[in-house]
Amino acid sequence: MSAARWGRAARESVSGLPPAFWWLWASTLVNRLGAFVATFMTLYLTLDRGYSASFAGLVVALHGLGGVISSLVAGVMTDRLGRRPTMLVANVSTGLSVALLGFMEHPAAIAAVAGLVGMASNASRPAVSAMMADIVPERDRVRAFALNYWAINLGFGISSVVAGVVAEYSYLAGFLGEAALTLLCAVLVFVKLPESRPVKDAGIGAAADAGPEIGLGTVLRDGRFMAVVGLSFVISLIFTQGSVGLPVAMGRAGFSPGDYGLVVAANGLLIVLLQIPVTRWIEHRDPRRLLVVSALLAGYGFAMTAFAGPLWAYALTVCVWTLAEIVNSPTQMELVVRLSPKHGRGRYQGMYTMSWAVAALVAPLMAGFVIDRYGAGWLWAATGVLGTVAAAGYWLLMRGLSKGDGGSVGLAAAGGGAAGAAGAASAAAAPTAPAVAQPAGPLVAASEA
C-alpha cells in the first residue's frame, strides 16, 4: 500500500468521532504513560528492597485482589455518581496512593498500600468504557474501542522504556512520576470531559423507557451477559500467559530476560502498527466469526510455543496471538456495550472488568502449577484447549446475532427477559423507525448495589 493510501486510511480511521472521545482518549494515553507500579513492582521489591520472591508474589496478588474488588464498586459508582466523578476519584486516589507506596518501609505497609493502589488504578475502567459507549455512536464503537486500546498499548510501550531507564537510578522517581501523570489525567478529566451518564426523563412515559432499577443482582441474572463474562475470563487466562507463563518457560529453556523482553516487544509493536488498519478491516464484519477466529488464534498461537526452539520461533508465536488480541479486544468490548442496558452500563462494565482482574490472579497460579507439575508443554496444550472452548462458546452464544449493525436487532430478539420483550414491543410499535441497537440484558427489578 502506498504512503498516500496509508495516510488516507489513517485519516478515515480517526475521522467522525466526537471531540469528547478524543479528550477521553488523551486521558487514557496520559494514564498509561505513567504505568510504573504494575510493570516494575516485582523488580522493585526483590532487587531494590531485597524482599523474597514469595513476598513479591503476595504483594502483586494483593494488588490484583484490589482490582477485583474495585471493579464491582466502581461499576456501581459509575451508574450512581456518574462517569466523570468516578474517574476523578479513581485518578486522584491512584496518584496519592502510588506516591505513598514509594515511601513505605514496613512490609505490612507495603502490602496494604499495594492493595489500595490496585483498587484505585482499576476503578476508572468501568467509567471510561461506559462514557465511551455513551458518547460514541453505535456504528463507530468498534473503531473507538480499538483506538482506545491502541492508546493503552502505545502509552504502556513508551512508559516501559522510560520507566526502565528511570528505575536504574531511582525507583522512587518512578513512583512519583506515575503519581504526577495520574493526577494530570484527573485534571484533564475535570477540565475537558463533561458528564455523559444518561439522565432518566421525568416526563410522560419515562418509566417505561427507563425500565426497572438495575442492580448487581440484575447483572448476575443476565445469563447471556454472564456467559460473555465467563468467556472473557477464559480468553484472559490465555492472554495473561504472555506475561506469566511465557517468561518462565523461556527461562527454563535457557533464554535470558533480555531474550524474553525482545520477543514480547513484538506484541506492543504489532498492536501499535496494526490496530488501526486491522480495525478498519473488521469494523463491519460478522462479530461472531471475529470472536471465534480470535479465540482460536489466541489458543493455538500460545499452543505453538510448545514447538518453538530458536528465538525467532517464539517471536512468531507472539505475532500469532497478538493478531488475536487486536481482533478480540474491540469486538468483545462492543459486544459488552450492546448487551448492557443504557442506565446500567457502569455495573455491566464493572462485572466485565472483573473477569480480567480475576484472570490476573488465577493465571499465575495456573502457570506455576502446570509447569512445575507437568512441564511447559502441558501449559501450552491447555491454552489450545481453552481457545477451542472459548471459540465454541462464542459460536453458541451469538447464534442470535446477524452481521453488522443489524446484529443488534437479532441480539435483542434472542436475548430473552424483559429487555428482549421490550425490544420486540418497541419494534412492533414503531416499524418505520431506523434500526438502532437496544440493550439486551434482562432488566429484572432489583435493589442490590
N, C-alpha and C positions, 0 to 999 in steps of 0.2 A: 504494500500500500504506500502511495506517495505521501510526502510530508503534507501536501495540501489536503489530501483526503483525511489523513490523521488529524490535522487541525480542525477540519470541518466536523469530523466525528466527535472530537473533544468538545467543541462549542455546542453541538446538539445535545451532548450528554449532560451539560450543565445549564442549558437554557430552559426558561419557562418555570423555574422553581421560585417560590415566593421569597422575598428578602428575609423574612423571619427564619426561613430554613437555613439560609447562609450564616446568619448570626448563631444559630444553634450549631451548625457545622463547625464554625470557628471556635465556639466554646468547647466542643469535643476535641478539636485539634490541640487547643491550648492545654486542656486537661491531660491528654495523653502525652504531650511533650514533657510532662512532669512525672511520668510513671517510673519512679526510682525505687520505692519500697518493694513493690511486687517483684521487681527484677533482681534486686541485689540483697534482699533480706537474708537469705541463707549465707551468702558470702560475708555479709556484714557480721553476722552472729558467729560464724565459725572462724573466719580469718582475722577480722578486726578485734572482736571481743573475746575470742578464744573459747567459745562455748562448744559443747559436743554437737555432733550431727543429730542426735536424738532430740536434744533441746531445740535445735533449729527447726526440726520437723514439727515439734509440738507448737512452736510459735507460728509457723506457717499454717498449721492446721487450725489454730485459733483465729488467725486472720481470715481463713476461708470460712470458718463457722460464723464469724461476724457477718460475712457476706450473705450467708444463707438466711440468717435471722432478719437482716435489714431488707432483703428482697421483698418479703411479705409486708413488713412495717411500712416501707417506702411506697409500696403499691397502694396501701390504704391512704397514706398521706397524700399521694398524687391525686386520688379521687376526692378526698375530703377537703384538703387545704388548697390544692391546685398544683399545677406542674411547676410554675415559677418558684413559689415558696419552698417546695420540696427540693428543687435543685439548689436554691440558695442555702438552705440548711445543710444539705449534703456537702456542698463545696466548702463552706466555711468550716464545718466540723472536720472535714478531711484535712484542710490546711492546718488547723490548730492541732489536731491530734498527730499529724505527721511531724510537725515541728517538735511537739512534746516528746515523741518517740525517740528523736535524735538525742535527747538529753537524759533518757532513762538509764540508770545504772544497775538497779537490782533486777535479778532475773524475773521475779514475780511481776514487777512493774513493767518490764519489757513485754512480757506475755500479755498482761492485761491491756496495755495501750495498743499492742498489735491487734488485739481483738476489736478495740474501738476503731482503729484505722480501717479494718476490714468492713465493719458495719457502715462507717461513713462513706468510704470510697465506692461501695456498691449501691448506695442508696439513691444516687442520681439516675441510675439506668432505667428504671421503670418510667420515671418522669420524662426523660429525654425521648424514649420511644413513644410514649403517649402523646407528647407535644408534637412530635414529627407526624404521627398519624392524624392529629388534629389539623395541622396547618398545610399539609401536602395533599393535593387532590389524589383520589384513588388511582387514577391512571399513571401517576408519577411515583407511586410509593416504592416500588421495587428499585427504581433508579435512585430515589432519595436514600433508602436504607443502604444501598450499595456505596453511594458517595460517603455516607457517614462511616461505614465500615472501612472504606479507603482512608478516611481521615484518622481513624483509630490506629490503623497499621502504619501509616506514614508518621504519625506522631510517636508511636512506640518505637519505630525503627530509628528515628533521629534521637530520641531520648536514650535509647540503649547505648548508642555510640558515645554521646556526650556524657551521660552519667557514668559510663565505664571509665572515661578519662578522669572525671571528677573524683570518682571513688578511689583512684590511685593516690590522690592527695588528701582527700578528706571526705569520709562518709557523712559527717555532719553537714557539710556543704550540700551534699546530695539531698538530705532530708529537708534542709531549709529551702533549697531550690524548688523541690516539689511543692512544699507548702506555699511558696510565693506564687508559683504558676497556678495552683489550685485556687488561691484567693483571687488572682487575676481573672480566672474563669468565673468566679462568683460575681465580680464587678461587671464583667461582660454580660452576664445573665441579668443582673439588676438594671443595667443601663439600657440594654438593647432588646431584650426579649419581653414582649407582652404576655400576659396570661392567656392561655388558649383553652382552658378547661371548658367543655360545653356547659352552658347555663340552661337549666330546665325552665322552659317558658311557663309562666303562671297563667297564661290565657286559657280560653276555652279549648278543651281537647288536649291540654298539655299532659294530663295524667296518662292518657292513652299513648301519647307519643313517648313519654319518658319511661314508662314501664315501671315495675316494682323496684324497690330499693335493692341494690346489688351489694352483697357481702362476700366474704371469702368462702362461705358455705355455698354460695351460688356458683362460684368458680369450680369448687371441688365437685359439685354435682353436674357440671357441664362435661358429659362423657367425651364428646368429640374433642373439646379443647384439652382436657386432661390427657387424652391419647397423644395429642401433639406435644404436650409437656413431657410425657414418657419417651416419645421418640427423640425429642430434643436431648433428653438425658443420655440416651443410647449414643446418639451422634457425638455428644460432648465427651463421653468416655473414650471414643475413638480419637477425636482430635487432640485431646489433652495428652495422649501418649507421645505426641511430638515433643513435649517438654518434660515428661517424666519417664516414660519407658525407653524412648529413643536414646537419650544420653547414657542411660545405664547400659543398654545393650551395646552401644558403640564403645563404651569404656571397657566392657568385658571382652570385646572383640579386638582390643589393643589400640583403639584410636584415642587421640588426645582431646582435651576440652576444646582446643583450637580447631581441631578437625570437625567436632560437633558444631561449633559456632559457625564454621564455614558452610556446612551442609544446611543447617537450619536457616541461615541467612537467605537461602533461596526462597523460603516461604514468604518472608516480608517483601522481598524484591519482586516476586511474581505478583503478589497482591497489588503492590503499588503500580506495576506496569500494566497488568491485565484486568483489574477490577472494572474499570470504566468501559473498555471496549467489549469485554465479555458480557457485562450487564446490558449493553445495547443489543447484544445478540439474543439474550434470554428474556428481555423485558416483556415481550408479548407472546411468549411460548407457554405451552401447557405446564403449569406448575407441578402437576402430579409427576409427569415424566422427569422434570428437572430434579425434583426431590429424590425420586427413585434412582436416577442415574448418579446424582451426587453422593447418595448413601453407598452405592456400590463402589464408586471411585474411592471414597474415603476408606471403606473397609478393606478393599483389595489393594489400595495404594499402600496402606500400612502392612498388609499381609505380605506384599512383595519384599519387605525388609528382611524376611526370613531367608531370602535367597541373595541378598546383597553381599558382595565381597569387597571390591575396591570402593574407594571413597565416592567415585562418580556414580556408582550404583545406588548408594544411599541418597545422593542428591537427586537422582532420578525418581526414587520413591517419594521424596518430599514434593517434587513437582507434580506428581500424580494426585496426592491428597490435597495439595494446595488448590488445584483446579476444582476439586470437590468443595473445598471451603469457599471459594469465590462464588460458586453457583448456589450453594446451600444457604449461606447466611442471609442475603437479601430476600431470597424466595421464601424461606421459612419465616422471616420477620414479617413479610407482607401477609402470609397466611395467618399468623398470630393476630394481626390487626383485623383481618376480615372475620375472624372468629370472636372478636371482642366487642361486646356492646359499647356504644359510644360513651355512656356515663359510667362504665366500669373498666375503662382501659387501664387505669392505674393498677387495679388489683389483678387483672389478667396479665399485664406485663410483669408485675411482681412475681407471679407464680411461674411465668416463663423464665424470668431471670434466675429464679431459684434453681431451676433444673441444671443450669450451667454451674452454679455455685456448689450444688451437691456433687456434681460430677468432679469438680475440682478437688473435693475431699476424697471421693471414692477411687478415682483413677490412680493416684499414687499407691494406695493400698493394694489395688488390683495388680498393678505392675510389679510391685515388690514381691507380693505373694507368688504370682505365677512365675516370675523369673527365678526367684530363689528355689521354689519347689520343683518346677518342671523345665525351666530354661526359657530363653527369649523366644525361641521358635514357637512355643505354645502361646505366648502372648500375641504374636503376630497372627497366628491362626485364629485366636479368639476375636481379633479385630475384624477378620474376614467374616466370621460368623455374625458378629454384631452388625456389620454393614448389611449383610443379607437380611437379617431380621428387620432392621430399620427400613430397608427398601420395600420389603413385603408389607410392613406396617403402613408406610406412606401410600402404597398402592391400594390397600384395603380402605384406609381412612378417607381417601379423596375420590372414591368412586363416584360421589355425587357432584364432583366438580367438572365443569366443561372448560374449554380453552378460554384464555384471555379474561377480559373483564366479565364476560358472561358467566364465568365460573362462579362468580359471587351469587348469582341468582340460583344456580344449581345447588350451591352450598347451603343457602338459606332454606331451600325447599327440602333438602335432605337432612338438615341439622336436627330436626325434631324439637320438641319442647315448645315453650311459649314463644321464643323468638321465631322459630320456623313457622308456627301458626300465624304469628303476627305478620311475617313477611309475605306469606301466602295471601292473607286477607288484604294486605296493602296492595299487592299486585292485582288482585281481583277488583278492588275498589277503584284503582287508577290504572287501567290498562294502557292508556296512551302516554303515561309518564315515561321519561327516559330511564333506561336500565341503570340503576345505581346499586352498589353493593350494600346489603343490610347486614348488621351484626347477627351472627348465627348462634351465639351461645344461648342456652335456655335461661330466660330471665325469671328464675324462681324467686318468689318473695323471700327475703332473708334479712335478718338484722345483725348478722355477725359482722364484726370488724367495722 
